[in-house]
Every structure is written in structure tokens, then in C-alpha cells.
Amino acid sequence: MPRSPVVARTRAGASVLAALTVTALVATGQPATAAPAPPAAEPLNRAFDRAAREYGVPRDLLAAVGYGESRLDGHAGKPSQANGYGVMHLASNPDNRSLEKAAALTGEPADRLRRDTAANILGGAAVLRDHADRLGLDRTERRDVNAWYPAVARYSEAEGPAAALYADTVFTFLAQGLTATAPGGETVRVPSRPVAPDKDEVSAAGVYAQSPDYPSALWVPASSQNYATGRTATINKVVVHVTQGSYAGSISWFQNPASQVSAHYVIRSSDGEITQTVRDANTAWHARSANSSSIGLEHEGWVDNPAWFTDAMYRSSAALTSHLAARYSIPKNRTHIVGHSEVPGNDHTDPGVHWDWNYYMQLVGGSPGTPGDSLTFPSYAVQQSGSSGPQVKAVQQLLNAQGYAAGSADGIFGPATKSATQAFQRARSLTADGAVGPKTWTALLSAGATPALARGSSGDAVKRLQRSLTAALGTTVNADGSFGPTTETAVRTYQSSRGLSVDGKVGPATWGALQAGR
């Protein structure tokens, strides 16, 4: 992006964003220089008011930036995908050192800026003001929210189209207004107003370029170092992700050669806007073992905050998935439309428990079914000679993975599957009858590594635990790969019923009992 020392002040030449025009015309008509909301007793509002006064940043602009970055959720100091922290997403990565800059400008230690919301907002205001100073905005210009557009674009630390997308999002919030409820229950309001941002300093060439594969999407390509050209497998699935960061920030992160990650499409929370970053024909790096055979869809948000998963996002994403299913003959079921956490070999938990799969699949026009790993079912029925179907296929996959030759995973329980089952049963000191009942299911589903697990754990080992508990207890334990209160309760129930020490944690004794089919 060009780095002009002074922003042009010609109001007559200021372009109004096409995406904002209708919204601005129907807004309340409050002038862009509207006074900030009166000081509030709530800590979040107080923090925005204080930071705005201290650094001369319009309060509503500051709140809109924070809302766009985090939905006003600091996530207790946990980093985003791009290693950004807090409500204002102060980042520390090779291309964005806003955390370190905020520390230098405010005198606050980096750890406090990461974890303390008031300090984080103060740091964000300091960084915005520093960008404004470097652009040459004087006191009068700083009172006009429209003059801050290039400073907001620079705050993103992105270039070209990604920077313009970032600033456009913030100014859309200003035009539409906000009434946002923070995780603690506090309400933050930003009144709507007409906007006509000064965009002269921001290079947005190509920001409205059309996607080459999906005409409804924009096209902002990822760095060529973050994906592989071509495919080594046929496209047969869609993988649903959550960005753990903002829309424009994720697009910018995919443009950073150091990130070594990408996805084919990114969907915005507020209105469902879609940007394609990798061509369908190329292999994005988003889901390890499924990269070569899948299309990756990133959804703006965080897995622990359902506020990001708007109806506009669901509908827009579902329309894209339906298009991809038709184009690449992908079955519209949960074997082929899966979450990141459901891809074998991954340790992520997205899209998480707040993602409404039933609603999403309804919008796609498919069947909710069972998750896409082909091993997860709400219950496990007895499988034996003559049985057929997806649970037989799961038995065959599990036996083959453990080195027992069940033959092709064709879903038909024939002699090879029975022989392999008996060999597995003998190795686990189970009755070698060749039928897969609750005990054999439990032993098969729990087979593998035995890491210590407790509340807060996540990943494939947790999914194995959840499946095996479903088989052992005869009640469904949601296999989402996230060890939460429900899983802990199921572990305690299992431990109590098997005469184990009841602590809700999974160590050698609990793993041993499960893998023995108890």
C-alpha cells in the first residue's frame, strides 16, 4: 500500500463506498462528528471513553474497530490464529508488531496488554493515533471520522485489497450502527451515521475483483507459498473451519508467506460476504490429511463465541457449499461435509459445539447424518456375519487400522471381517465369537495412543474417548473432540460403573479399561 505522508483533504473527491451507500442514506442522519456516548459505569464503555479521550481517537471508531476484531471478547488473553490478543487484536507476528508498538506507546507491559481489556483498548487507541500522526492528520481532521479511513487500513497491517476490506468493514459498522453485547453482558452502542471515507491513501486495486470459481465471491489471492499448485486427489469433501480471528485479518494472514496456511474461501460474519483466496483447482493448506481432496471454508469468528455465527453467514456459506457439491459431485451428507475437528490427524476443535450442523445441512439441502469421519454414531449396534452398512464399514476400518486384515472396507460383514474380529478379540482377552458387541466396540473405538486427558483437552484422542464411552455406556457422548463438562460426566459415570477411581480424568487405568473392552 502506498505510504503517502499526508492524506488529501478534498471532500468533493471523496468516494463513497458502494456497499455503504444504501445503508448511509437510510441511517439516522446523525453527523459523522456526533459526540461520543456519555460516560458509562460499565468497564468496557469506560475503557473506550478513556482511550478515546487520551489519544484523540473518535470513540465510535475505536469501538467499531474492536467489534470488528473480536466482537468485544478478549478471550482471556488467548491468541488468535495470527497471534493477536484482546478486544483490539494487538498482534505479535513477523508482519504485525502492534502489540510491541502499543507497549512502547503506552508504557504498559506486553503481558498486561494481552490480558487486561482496558489496557488493550488503550493500546489499540495509541496505535491508531500513531498511524494518524504518521499520515499527517491534524487536530481538526482527527475530529472527522472519515479522515481516519487510511489509519484504520494501516491498523490492519495488511496491503492493498485486504487493507481496504478491513477498513470497509469498520466503516460499514459506523454506517449501520452497532448495539453489541459483550461476553460479560455489557452493552456497547455505536449510533449509525452517513459516511464518506477518505480513501485516497489506500490502494484498493482489485478489491472488488470477482472470484474466478464462484461469481458471488471476491478474489484476493493468498501467497503462492501458502498452497500447492494442482491436486493429487479428486475433490470429494468440504471442510468447515472457524478463523479464530477476523475476516480481513485472516485474508491478510493467508497473504503472509510465513503463515504456511490458507483456505479456499473466507466468509464474513456480519453479512456473509465471501472472499476466495485459493483457486478450487489448487491445494490449500487447511486440514492436513484432507488437503488434497477437499475445499476449505473459513468462517469469521471464534469457536467459543456463538455470536459470530449469524444467519447471514450460515446462508451464504451453505449456498457456497451447495454450489461446490453440485460442481464437484460431492454428496450432501456429513461424511463429505465435515468440520475441521472431524478430519483424521487434526488436533483442532473448530467449528466447535456452537456450530449448528443440523441447520447448516438443512440450508445446504442435505442430510445431517453422522459426522464425517465414518466412525462416529449416536449408538453402536451389534455387527456380525451377514450384517451390512456404515457400521460394518467402521468395524472394518478400525480392524485394518490396528493391523487385523478385515479386507476391503465395503460395509459387508463377511468371513474376512469375522476372522479379523476374532483375532482382535483374542488379543484383548474377549470372547472370540466374531461378533462386534458393546465390549468389542469399546475396545476397537478406544484403540490407539493413551495420552492423559481432562477437561479442556481437545483433538482426535478426545474423539476416540467420546466414541468409546458411547459404546461402553450405551448413551450418546457427542464426539466433537472437545473435553467439556458432558464428557467429564460420562468419564465419571464410566469410572464409577467399572470400579475405577472416580476423578473425571482419563489416565492409564481408564484407558486400560476401555481398551480391554470393559
ChimeraX attribute file (.defattr): number of C-alpha atoms within 10 A of each C-alpha:
attribute: neighborCount
match mode: 1-to-1
recipient: residues
	/A:1	17
	/A:2	10
	/A:3	13
	/A:4	13
	/A:5	12
	/A:6	13
	/A:7	22
	/A:8	17
	/A:9	13
	/A:10	9
	/A:11	12
	/A:12	6
	/A:13	11
	/A:14	15
	/A:15	13
	/A:16	15
	/A:17	16
	/A:18	8
	/A:19	11
	/A:20	20
	/A:21	16
	/A:22	13
	/A:23	18
	/A:24	21
	/A:25	13
	/A:26	13
	/A:27	18
	/A:28	15
	/A:29	14
	/A:30	12
	/A:31	13
	/A:32	20
	/A:33	14
	/A:34	16
	/A:35	12
	/A:36	17
	/A:37	15
	/A:38	9
	/A:39	12
	/A:40	13
	/A:41	8
	/A:42	12
	/A:43	12
	/A:44	21
	/A:45	20
	/A:46	15
	/A:47	20
	/A:48	30
	/A:49	24
	/A:50	18
	/A:51	23
	/A:52	24
	/A:53	13
	/A:54	13
	/A:55	17
	/A:56	17
	/A:57	24
	/A:58	24
	/A:59	23
	/A:60	28
	/A:61	25
	/A:62	23
	/A:63	31
	/A:64	24
	/A:65	28
	/A:66	23
	/A:67	21
	/A:68	25
	/A:69	28
	/A:70	25
	/A:71	23
	/A:72	26
	/A:73	22
	/A:74	23
	/A:75	19
	/A:76	13
	/A:77	18
	/A:78	13
	/A:79	19
	/A:80	22
	/A:81	17
	/A:82	24
	/A:83	17
	/A:84	25
	/A:85	31
	/A:86	29
	/A:87	30
	/A:88	32
	/A:89	32
	/A:90	32
	/A:91	24
	/A:92	18
	/A:93	15
	/A:94	10
	/A:95	15
	/A:96	19
	/A:97	15
	/A:98	25
	/A:99	27
	/A:100	19
	/A:101	20
	/A:102	27
	/A:103	21
	/A:104	15
	/A:105	16
	/A:106	16
	/A:107	10
	/A:108	16
	/A:109	14
	/A:110	19
	/A:111	13
	/A:112	14
	/A:113	27
	/A:114	26
	/A:115	18
	/A:116	16
	/A:117	25
	/A:118	21
	/A:119	24
	/A:120	30
	/A:121	28
	/A:122	26
	/A:123	31
	/A:124	32
	/A:125	31
	/A:126	25
	/A:127	27
	/A:128	25
	/A:129	24
	/A:130	18
	/A:131	19
	/A:132	26
	/A:133	16
	/A:134	14
	/A:135	20
	/A:136	16
	/A:137	21
	/A:138	10
	/A:139	10
	/A:140	8
	/A:141	15
	/A:142	19
	/A:143	18
	/A:144	16
	/A:145	23
	/A:146	21
	/A:147	22
	/A:148	28
	/A:149	25
	/A:150	24
	/A:151	23
	/A:152	25
	/A:153	28
	/A:154	23
	/A:155	23
	/A:156	24
	/A:157	19
	/A:158	23
	/A:159	18
	/A:160	18
	/A:161	26
	/A:162	27
	/A:163	26
	/A:164	25
	/A:165	25
	/A:166	27
	/A:167	26
	/A:168	21
	/A:169	20
	/A:170	22
	/A:171	27
	/A:172	23
	/A:173	23
	/A:174	26
	/A:175	27
	/A:176	20
	/A:177	19
	/A:178	19
	/A:179	10
	/A:180	17
	/A:181	15
	/A:182	17
	/A:183	14
	/A:184	9
	/A:185	9
	/A:186	13
	/A:187	15
	/A:188	21
	/A:189	16
	/A:190	21
	/A:191	20
	/A:192	24
	/A:193	25
	/A:194	25
	/A:195	25
	/A:196	21
	/A:197	21
	/A:198	22
	/A:199	24
	/A:200	18
	/A:201	19
	/A:202	23
	/A:203	19
	/A:204	17
	/A:205	11
	/A:206	13
	/A:207	17
	/A:208	14
	/A:209	14
	/A:210	16
	/A:211	20
	/A:212	14
	/A:213	15
	/A:214	18
	/A:215	11
	/A:216	16
	/A:217	22
	/A:218	23
	/A:219	24
	/A:220	25
	/A:221	20
	/A:222	24
	/A:223	20
	/A:224	16
	/A:225	16
	/A:226	23
	/A:227	23
	/A:228	16
	/A:229	14
	/A:230	13
	/A:231	16
	/A:232	12
	/A:233	12
	/A:234	11
	/A:235	22
	/A:236	19
	/A:237	27
	/A:238	26
	/A:239	26
	/A:240	23
	/A:241	27
	/A:242	26
	/A:243	24
	/A:244	24
	/A:245	24
	/A:246	27
	/A:247	28
	/A:248	27
	/A:249	27
	/A:250	24
	/A:251	28
	/A:252	28
	/A:253	26
	/A:254	27
	/A:255	24
	/A:256	20
	/A:257	15
	/A:258	14
	/A:259	17
	/A:260	17
	/A:261	20
	/A:262	30
	/A:263	29
	/A:264	24
	/A:265	27
	/A:266	29
	/A:267	27
	/A:268	24
	/A:269	23
	/A:270	18
	/A:271	14
	/A:272	21
	/A:273	17
	/A:274	25
	/A:275	28
	/A:276	26
	/A:277	24
	/A:278	30
	/A:279	22
	/A:280	21
	/A:281	16
	/A:282	18
	/A:283	27
	/A:284	32
	/A:285	22
	/A:286	26
	/A:287	28
	/A:288	13
	/A:289	13
	/A:290	24
	/A:291	24
	/A:292	22
	/A:293	19
	/A:294	27
	/A:295	29
	/A:296	28
	/A:297	26
	/A:298	28
	/A:299	30
	/A:300	27
	/A:301	27
	/A:302	26
	/A:303	21
	/A:304	15
	/A:305	17
	/A:306	14
	/A:307	16
	/A:308	21
	/A:309	22
	/A:310	15
	/A:311	15
	/A:312	16
	/A:313	21
	/A:314	24
	/A:315	17
	/A:316	22
	/A:317	26
	/A:318	19
	/A:319	17
	/A:320	20
	/A:321	26
	/A:322	20
	/A:323	15
	/A:324	21
	/A:325	21
	/A:326	12
	/A:327	10
	/A:328	12
	/A:329	12
	/A:330	20
	/A:331	17
	/A:332	23
	/A:333	20
	/A:334	23
	/A:335	21
	/A:336	19
	/A:337	27
	/A:338	23
	/A:339	27
	/A:340	27
	/A:341	29
	/A:342	31
	/A:343	20
	/A:344	15
	/A:345	14
	/A:346	16
	/A:347	17
	/A:348	20
	/A:349	21
	/A:350	25
	/A:351	27
	/A:352	21
	/A:353	16
	/A:354	15
	/A:355	20
	/A:356	13
	/A:357	20
	/A:358	14
	/A:359	15
	/A:360	20
	/A:361	21
	/A:362	13
	/A:363	18
	/A:364	24
	/A:365	15
	/A:366	16
	/A:367	17
	/A:368	18
	/A:369	15
	/A:370	15
	/A:371	22
	/A:372	21
	/A:373	17
	/A:374	16
	/A:375	23
	/A:376	24
	/A:377	21
	/A:378	16
	/A:379	16
	/A:380	22
	/A:381	15
	/A:382	13
	/A:383	21
	/A:384	20
	/A:385	16
	/A:386	11
	/A:387	14
	/A:388	15
	/A:389	12
	/A:390	15
	/A:391	22
	/A:392	26
	/A:393	21
	/A:394	21
	/A:395	25
	/A:396	27
	/A:397	22
	/A:398	20
	/A:399	23
	/A:400	17
	/A:401	14
	/A:402	13
	/A:403	10
	/A:404	19
	/A:405	19
	/A:406	24
	/A:407	16
	/A:408	13
	/A:409	18
	/A:410	16
	/A:411	18
	/A:412	21
	/A:413	24
	/A:414	17
	/A:415	15
	/A:416	17
	/A:417	28
	/A:418	23
	/A:419	18
	/A:420	20
	/A:421	26
	/A:422	21
	/A:423	19
	/A:424	22
	/A:425	23
	/A:426	13
	/A:427	11
	/A:428	16
	/A:429	11
	/A:430	17
	/A:431	12
	/A:432	18
	/A:433	15
	/A:434	21
	/A:435	21
	/A:436	24
	/A:437	17
	/A:438	22
	/A:439	19
	/A:440	30
	/A:441	27
	/A:442	27
	/A:443	26
	/A:444	30
	/A:445	27
	/A:446	28
	/A:447	23
	/A:448	14
	/A:449	9
	/A:450	16
	/A:451	12
	/A:452	14
	/A:453	18
	/A:454	20
	/A:455	15
	/A:456	10
	/A:457	14
	/A:458	19
	/A:459	19
	/A:460	21
	/A:461	23
	/A:462	24
	/A:463	24
	/A:464	23
	/A:465	26
	/A:466	28
	/A:467	28
	/A:468	30
	/A:469	26
	/A:470	25
	/A:471	28
	/A:472	24
	/A:473	17
	/A:474	14
	/A:475	13
	/A:476	18
	/A:477	24
	/A:478	19
	/A:479	25
	/A:480	26
	/A:481	26
	/A:482	26
	/A:483	23
	/A:484	14
	/A:485	13
	/A:486	14
	/A:487	24
	/A:488	20
	/A:489	15
	/A:490	19
	/A:491	24
	/A:492	19
	/A:493	16
	/A:494	21
	/A:495	20
	/A:496	14
	/A:497	12
	/A:498	14
	/A:499	8
	/A:500	14
	/A:501	12
	/A:502	16
	/A:503	14
	/A:504	21
	/A:505	19
	/A:506	22
	/A:507	14
	/A:508	12
	/A:509	12
	/A:510	23
	/A:511	21
	/A:512	16
	/A:513	17
	/A:514	26
	/A:515	22
	/A:516	20
	/A:517	25
	/A:518	17
